[in-house]
Amino acid sequence: MDVDSLIENIADIESRTFSDAWSEESITDSMEQDYNVLFVAFELDEDVRIKTVIGGPDYDKVNDTHISIDKENFVDAEDYVFAGYLMANIIIDESELLKIAVSSELQRRGIGRSLMYEYFEYIKPYCKRSILEVRQSNIKARRLYEALGYKSISVRKDYYNAPVEDAVIYEYKINETFE
């Protein structure tokens, strides 16, 4: 899958998932930052594969820069359906989870959890903690984060638009284990 197709797939899931979805241009701009990382999930018959695409100036070299825990068995992405993604940044010793979404047709199959595990494995050598913010009403996401060990640390009043809603801020300390 080339970068343009990858960005189109991410933007499609964004538009179907979030009321404040990022545009293709915003996604591309984000990946041009050398501190961002993108994880993409593909699914075929309940088999999930995750690719890690490093951001920065060479972000468009997806096939040259991917890392995968299971890379030896990574089947050609053409055989798989684009299932979801996770975008995060790493600044000094902290990571912020910026976006995570799974295609609505493929939810409840562990794809979001798989993306999170890959993310944790990737940031573990570099970071002391991960933070994220989530809409207060997004109970599914909040349950996932809490099950993975994130702790609610604060609330940002009226943070989100369309509709206006509070954001719950979560923190995950990397030295803690996850299951």
C-alpha positions as a printed Julia matrix, in Angstrom:
179×3 Matrix{Float64}:
   0.0     0.0    0.0
   1.48    3.35  -1.0
   1.45    6.4    1.25
  -1.36    8.16  -0.65
  -3.63    5.13  -0.18
  -2.63    4.89   3.45
  -3.5     8.56   4.07
  -6.82    8.14   2.2
  -7.72    5.14   4.37
  -6.86    6.99   7.57
  -8.89   10.04   6.47
 -11.84    7.79   5.62
 -11.89    6.2    9.08
 -11.33    9.66  10.62
 -14.38   11.09   8.84
 -16.57    8.15   9.87
 -15.34    8.12  13.48
 -14.74   11.66  14.68
 -16.88   14.78  14.47
 -13.62   16.78  14.43
 -11.84   14.53  11.92
  -8.41   15.39  10.58
  -8.18   16.04   6.84
  -5.77   14.22   4.53
  -3.63   17.37   4.6
  -3.57   17.4    8.43
  -2.59   13.72   8.53
   0.17   14.27   5.97
   1.43   17.37   7.82
   1.49   15.43  11.07
   3.57   12.65   9.52
   6.13   15.17   8.28
   7.07   15.87  11.91
  10.05   13.76  12.94
   8.66   13.21  16.43
   5.44   11.49  15.27
   4.9     7.81  14.65
   2.02    6.03  12.93
   0.9     2.45  13.49
  -1.46    0.92  10.93
  -3.44   -2.28  11.3
  -4.51   -4.64   8.53
  -6.9    -7.56   8.96
  -7.59  -10.76   7.01
  -9.83  -13.49   8.39
  -9.3   -12.31  11.98
  -5.52  -12.24  11.49
  -4.24   -8.77  12.37
  -0.92   -7.31  11.27
   0.48   -4.02  12.51
   2.98   -1.88  10.59
   4.88    0.97  12.19
   5.5     3.92   9.92
   8.01    6.43  11.19
   7.23   10.09  10.58
   9.67   12.75   9.55
  11.14   13.74   6.2
  11.28   10.14   4.94
   7.75    9.24   6.04
   6.76    8.43   2.46
   9.08    5.43   2.39
   6.55    3.18   4.13
   8.03   -0.08   2.91
  11.57    0.97   3.85
  10.81    2.32   7.31
   8.28   -0.08   8.74
   8.97   -2.11  11.83
   6.76   -4.91  12.97
   7.05   -7.33  15.84
   5.83   -9.98  13.4
   7.57   -8.64  10.29
   8.84  -12.01   9.07
   5.25  -13.17   8.65
   3.83   -9.87   7.42
   1.67  -10.76   4.46
   1.48   -8.34   1.54
  -0.87   -5.55   2.59
  -2.77   -6.01  -0.69
  -4.28   -9.19   0.81
  -5.41   -7.42   3.94
  -8.15   -4.89   4.68
  -7.07   -1.6    6.24
  -8.46   -1.91   9.76
  -7.26    1.05  11.81
  -4.44    3.23  12.98
  -2.79    4.86  15.95
  -0.82    8.09  15.75
   1.4     9.34  18.55
   4.33   11.6   19.18
   7.46   11.21  21.23
   9.03   14.32  22.71
  12.05   13.79  24.95
  10.83   11.08  27.38
   7.07   11.43  26.96
   4.6    10.21  24.36
   1.18   11.58  23.58
  -1.33    9.32  21.89
  -2.89   11.67  19.34
  -5.38    9.45  17.51
  -6.56    5.87  17.48
  -9.43    4.48  15.46
 -10.62    1.16  14.11
 -13.0     0.77  11.19
 -16.53    0.36  12.56
 -16.97   -2.92  10.65
 -13.92   -4.42  12.35
 -14.38   -3.23  15.92
 -14.55   -5.64  18.88
 -11.9    -7.94  17.37
  -8.98   -6.73  19.48
  -7.5    -4.49  16.78
  -7.46   -1.4   19.01
  -5.81   -3.38  21.78
  -3.24   -4.75  19.3
  -2.43   -1.22  18.15
  -1.98   -0.16  21.78
   0.34   -3.09  22.52
   2.5    -2.25  19.5
   2.56    1.38  20.63
   3.64    0.42  24.17
   6.41   -1.83  22.84
   7.65    0.93  20.58
   7.75    3.72  23.19
   9.0     1.62  26.11
  12.72    2.25  25.45
  12.25    6.01  25.07
   9.48    7.17  27.34
   8.59    7.38  31.02
   4.92    7.96  30.36
   2.17    8.21  27.79
  -0.65   10.71  27.99
  -3.87   11.06  26.04
  -7.15   12.9   26.07
 -10.53   11.44  25.25
 -14.08   12.71  25.1
 -15.79   12.19  28.43
 -18.66   10.38  26.66
 -16.39    7.93  24.8
 -16.94    5.1   27.25
 -15.6     2.34  24.94
 -12.25    4.09  24.55
 -12.05    5.0   28.24
 -12.65    1.37  29.24
  -9.89    0.21  26.9
  -7.42    2.77  28.26
  -8.26    1.91  31.86
  -7.98   -1.83  31.16
  -4.5    -1.17  29.77
  -3.41    0.69  32.9
  -4.08    4.34  32.1
  -5.17    6.47  35.05
  -7.39    9.54  34.79
  -5.38   12.55  35.99
  -7.51   15.59  35.07
 -10.35   17.04  33.01
 -10.18   19.84  30.45
 -13.48   21.7   30.47
 -15.14   22.24  27.08
 -12.04   21.02  25.24
 -13.82   19.43  22.28
 -16.08   21.09  19.71
 -18.88   19.64  17.58
 -20.29   18.99  20.17
 -18.65   20.89  23.02
 -17.51   18.39  25.6
 -14.95   17.91  28.35
 -11.78   15.91  27.72
 -10.56   13.39  30.28
  -6.76   13.33  30.47
  -5.15    9.96  31.09
  -1.61    8.98  31.99
   0.16    5.65  31.63
   3.45    5.18  33.45
   5.72    3.05  31.29
   7.36    1.2   34.18
   3.95   -0.31  34.98
   3.05   -3.54  33.24
   0.18   -3.97  30.8
  -1.8    -7.04  29.87
